[in-house]
Amino acid sequence: MQNLCLSVGLPIGRMGRRLGSLTGAALGALLLAGQPAQANLIINVSYPNLGDVPAAAMTEINSVVMLLQNSFINNATVNVTVDFTSTCGLGCSSTLGFISQTYANWRSAMLADSAANPQNTFLATGVTTLPASDPIGNGNMAFVRTANAEAIGLANFAGTDSNLTFNNGGLFEFTGVATPGLYDFQNVFEHELDEALGIGSALTPLGNNVALPTSFEPEDYFRYATGSTTRAITTNPNANVSFSYNGGVTDVAQFNQAAGPDRNDWIYANAGCPAAAPGPYVQDAFGCTNSVSSYGFGSPEFAVLETLGYNPATQATVPEPGTLALLGTSLVGLAALRRRRRT
C-alpha cells in the first residue's frame, strides 16, 4: 500500500457544506448521469461515509469521472472510495492494488495495447523507448497499479483500486474559480485519482541520496535527465529529471526530486506561490491557493496517462518539444497541489 497526502499551507477554516440526505438512488443517478453511451473506461466512485461528503464535491467528482470516461476507451473498471476527514493535509491516495509482473510481460502488454490502438501516439512513441531487456531494474516490476494493469490488458482486478481521502476543514472552493485563501477541490481530486490510475514512482518513499530499488513503477521508465536522451533514475534531490515519452527528446514536465512530496509530481523554479511557469499543473508538488490548473488532452497529466496505455478514442496530436509548457490555463481550468507522504 502507498499512502500519499497533499499537504496544507493554510489554517483549517469553516467546514464545507455537507451532504446528508442524498438517497442511494439519487446518488446512483448523479454518478451515472452523462456516462458514455458505450462503456469503455469505467470509474466507479463509492462513498463509505456519504453524509460527510459535500454535495458540491460530488458534483465536481462526477465531472472529472465523466471527462476521463469520455476521453479513454480502455476496457477497464477502476474502483475508488472517497471520504472526507481531518486526517489529511488536502488529499491522500491509498493505492491498495499493485501487481508484480516481469518487465518482459509488462512490455509485451504495452506493445499489444499500442498495436491495437494506433491512435494513441504517445504510447506508440513510448513503447519504442522500451528495450527488450529491463533498462533500469532487475527484470521484475513489483509496482504495477491494478487500474493501469487492467487498462493495458495485463490483469483483471475486481477489488478497490484506491481509497481517496480529502480534508474536511473548509480549505476548498468547489466552483473552478480561483479564490483567495482556498484550494480548487477539482484539481485535488484529479491529482489523487491520477495516482489511482497509475501515475506514481517507486522512488517516492525513499530518502534523499539513498540506494535505488531494484523494481520500479511503469512511469519510472520514462524518467530522463532534463535536456538529455539519457535515463535518470536517482534519489539525488538536486538532479534535473523530466518525464519524456520519446526518449528524452521532449521534456514534458520536470519531476520533483526531493524527499517529501512525491517524486512523480512536477516541480519548477523555487516552487513558491503563485506557481512558477510553466505551471500550474494538476500534478505539481507544490500547490497554491487562488489558483486553477488545466486538465485534459494537452495537459502533462494526460500525456503521462496516454504513455502508460490509456487510449483516446481518436488520435491525439503529440506536441512538439516545449509546447506543453505553453498550455498552462487553456483546457478545463482546475489547481496545482502539494503532495506529501503521510507520516
Secondary structure, 3 states (H helix, E strand, C coil): CEEEEECCCCCCCCCCCCCCCCCHHHHHHHHHCCCCCCCCCEEEEECCCHHHCCHHHHHHHHHHHHHHHHHECCCCEEEEEEEEECCCCCEEEEECCEEEEEHHHHHHHHHHHHHHCCCCHHHHHHHCCCCCCCCCCCCEEEEEEHHHHHHCCCCCCCCCCEEEEEECCCCEECCCCCCCCCEEHHHHHHHHHHHHHCCCCCCCCCCCCCCCCCCCCHHHHHEEECCCCCECCCCCCCCCEEECCCCCCCCCEEECCCCCCCCCCECCCCCCCCCCCCCCECCECCCCCCCCEECCCCCHHHHHHHHCCCCECCCCCCCCCCHHHHCCCCCCCECCCCEEECC
